[in-house]
């Protein structure tokens, strides 16, 4: 992949992330607080692991990379 295509891809990714951050409050779900994310709040500790969010982002990034490699 040439430098030009890489810069275009990075620019599009930044635009998409910017739009998602801008409209994140209006989405019916919150990234990082999806059903299936592990959250434990004890008396003196809090443990949070966004399991479903990690899987969803991994699938999304894998799909994007697969499209750009074609």
C-alpha positions in Angstrom: 0.0 0.0 0.0 1.4 3.4 -1.0 1.8 6.3 1.3 -1.0 8.1 -0.3 -3.5 5.3 0.3 -2.3 4.9 3.8 -2.9 8.6 4.5 -6.3 8.5 3.0 -7.3 5.5 5.1 -6.0 7.2 8.2 -7.9 10.3 7.4 -11.1 8.4 6.9 -10.6 6.5 10.1 -10.1 9.8 12.0 -13.3 11.2 10.5 -15.3 8.1 11.5 -13.9 8.1 15.0 -14.7 11.9 15.3 -18.3 11.4 14.2 -18.7 8.5 16.6 -17.3 10.6 19.5 -19.5 13.5 18.5 -22.7 11.5 18.4 -21.9 9.0 21.1 -24.3 10.6 23.6 -27.2 10.0 21.2 -26.6 6.3 20.5 -28.9 3.8 22.1 -25.9 2.0 23.6 -22.6 3.2 25.1 -19.3 1.8 23.7 -17.7 0.2 26.7 -20.9 -0.5 28.5 -22.4 -3.2 26.3 -24.3 -6.2 27.7 -21.7 -8.9 28.4 -19.0 -6.5 29.6 -17.7 -7.7 33.0 -18.2 -5.2 35.8 -17.7 -6.0 39.5 -18.0 -3.4 42.2 -16.9 -4.5 45.6 -16.7 -2.7 48.9 -13.2 -1.3 48.2 -12.5 -2.4 44.7 -13.9 -2.1 41.2 -13.1 -4.4 38.4 -14.1 -3.7 34.8 -13.3 -5.6 31.7 -15.1 -4.7 28.5 -15.2 -8.3 27.0 -18.0 -7.8 24.4 -16.7 -4.4 23.5 -13.2 -5.9 22.8 -14.7 -8.7 20.7 -16.9 -6.2 18.7 -13.9 -3.8 18.0 -11.7 -6.8 17.1 -14.2 -8.0 14.5 -14.7 -4.5 13.2 -11.0 -3.8 12.8 -10.4 -7.2 11.2 -13.2 -6.5 8.7 -11.7 -3.1 7.9 -8.2 -4.6 7.5 -9.6 -7.4 5.3 -11.3 -4.8 3.0 -8.1 -2.7 2.7 -6.0 -5.8 1.9 -8.2 -6.8 -1.0 
